Amino acid sequence: MTTVDPMDSIMARKMWRTLEPYHGMVYFAPEAREAYASFEIGGRDGYFVSRSAPMGAVEPSVVIAAFYNFNPSLITHALPAAWSKASPAAVVKARFDGVDKALRRVLGAEVESTSVARAAQLARTATDGCPAAGRPLAAAHAALTWPAQPHVVLWHAISVLREFRGDGHIVCLVSAGLDPVEALVLHEATGDVDRASLQTSRAWSDEEWDAAVSRLRDRGLVDDKGRFTEEGSEFHQAIEDRTDLLAMAPWLHLGEDGCDELRALVRPFSKAIVAGTDFSFSEA
């Protein structure tokens, strides 16, 4: 087993921050919403159906467990009803088609560039270093047939890498004794995302949120307003550090030079996507 210095795991965080927009745009791009709407799957249902489709037509309870911090009612609203409208394979294809169209709109002729092709090669190589054990979402996405177009290959590879990190993050949250709402309260305490966005997008009530704040306060992790105590800040940072550590396998496989090259190649694409995509949350 490879031993990783915690300081070296910072690479995992850098890779995630640079690559995330290239993947994340699918949740906001109109092209993806239109693709799901062709099956009469609309609104927030499209998120849960499309992201879980690689696992097949599993029971809602499986998706609730894998997605972790969403109110189960959001998932049971989408599933299993969606599978009477479209098969998981059809939804996966629609998702790839939506990504193709969205990237062509945002990146234009750049999708045909040698930079995209090289980035796709590097990112796919990194996915070869993702062990499947304990990573259900990453394993499901990795098992899909790879798309042919390099810009979609790059997107799919980043999706696998993103789900690999996310699966590991859930391991860290559960081992730290946090339930889904408590994890969101700690996320809000960082100041990176406001309570309204987290609470609304995950559909937790004020009562459920405030109860989670109370539980964390009793543990000495936040104050009455949900702000970190010194102990809470250290507790949260330890979770983030452990998440980075558990996400290192693909980057060790790719190697430092490959990681540096991939980040340099994807950085301008991610900036263009951020500039050309409305990442604000909508309930529609």
QUIBELWO-V248106 format. One record per backbone hydrogen bond with DSSP energy under -1.0 kcal/mol. NH is the residue of the N-H (numbers start at 0). CO is the residue of the C=O. If there is no record, write none. Layout:
# QUIBELWO-V248106
nh=NH co=CO
nh=NH co=CO
This chain:
# QUIBELWO-V248106
nh=7 co=4
nh=8 co=4
nh=9 co=6
nh=10 co=7
nh=11 co=8
nh=13 co=9
nh=14 co=10
nh=15 co=11
nh=16 co=12
nh=17 co=13
nh=18 co=14
nh=19 co=15
nh=21 co=18
nh=22 co=18
nh=23 co=19
nh=24 co=20
nh=25 co=22
nh=26 co=23
nh=27 co=24
nh=28 co=24
nh=32 co=28
nh=33 co=29
nh=34 co=30
nh=35 co=31
nh=36 co=32
nh=37 co=33
nh=38 co=35
nh=39 co=36
nh=40 co=35
nh=44 co=41
nh=45 co=42
nh=47 co=43
nh=48 co=44
nh=49 co=45
nh=50 co=46
nh=51 co=47
nh=52 co=48
nh=54 co=51
nh=55 co=52
nh=57 co=55
nh=61 co=58
nh=62 co=58
nh=63 co=59
nh=64 co=60
nh=65 co=61
nh=66 co=62
nh=67 co=63
nh=68 co=66
nh=70 co=201
nh=73 co=70
nh=75 co=71
nh=76 co=72
nh=77 co=73
nh=78 co=74
nh=81 co=77
nh=82 co=79
nh=83 co=80
nh=84 co=81
nh=85 co=81
nh=90 co=86
nh=91 co=87
nh=92 co=88
nh=93 co=89
nh=94 co=90
nh=95 co=91
nh=96 co=92
nh=97 co=93
nh=98 co=94
nh=99 co=95
nh=100 co=96
nh=101 co=97
nh=102 co=98
nh=103 co=99
nh=104 co=100
nh=105 co=101
nh=106 co=102
nh=107 co=103
nh=109 co=106
nh=110 co=107
nh=111 co=108
nh=112 co=109
nh=116 co=112
nh=117 co=113
nh=118 co=114
nh=119 co=115
nh=120 co=116
nh=121 co=117
nh=122 co=118
nh=123 co=119
nh=124 co=120
nh=125 co=121
nh=126 co=122
nh=128 co=125
nh=129 co=126
nh=134 co=131
nh=138 co=134
nh=139 co=135
nh=140 co=136
nh=141 co=137
nh=142 co=138
nh=143 co=140
nh=152 co=148
nh=153 co=149
nh=154 co=150
nh=155 co=151
nh=156 co=152
nh=157 co=153
nh=158 co=154
nh=159 co=155
nh=160 co=156
nh=161 co=157
nh=162 co=158
nh=163 co=159
nh=164 co=160
nh=165 co=161
nh=166 co=162
nh=167 co=163
nh=168 co=164
nh=169 co=165
nh=170 co=166
nh=171 co=167
nh=172 co=168
nh=173 co=169
nh=174 co=170
nh=175 co=171
nh=176 co=173
nh=177 co=172
nh=182 co=178
nh=183 co=179
nh=184 co=180
nh=185 co=181
nh=186 co=182
nh=187 co=183
nh=188 co=184
nh=190 co=187
nh=197 co=193
nh=198 co=194
nh=199 co=195
nh=200 co=196
nh=201 co=197
nh=203 co=198
nh=208 co=204
nh=209 co=205
nh=210 co=206
nh=211 co=207
nh=212 co=208
nh=213 co=209
nh=214 co=210
nh=215 co=211
nh=216 co=212
nh=217 co=213
nh=219 co=216
nh=220 co=215
nh=222 co=226
nh=225 co=222
nh=228 co=220
nh=232 co=228
nh=233 co=229
nh=234 co=230
nh=235 co=231
nh=236 co=232
nh=237 co=233
nh=238 co=234
nh=239 co=235
nh=240 co=236
nh=241 co=237
nh=242 co=238
nh=243 co=239
nh=244 co=240
nh=245 co=241
nh=247 co=244
nh=251 co=247
nh=252 co=248
nh=253 co=249
nh=254 co=250
nh=258 co=254
nh=259 co=255
nh=260 co=256
nh=261 co=257
nh=262 co=258
nh=263 co=259
nh=264 co=260
nh=265 co=261
nh=266 co=262
nh=269 co=265
nh=270 co=266
nh=271 co=267
nh=272 co=268
nh=273 co=269
nh=274 co=270
nh=275 co=271
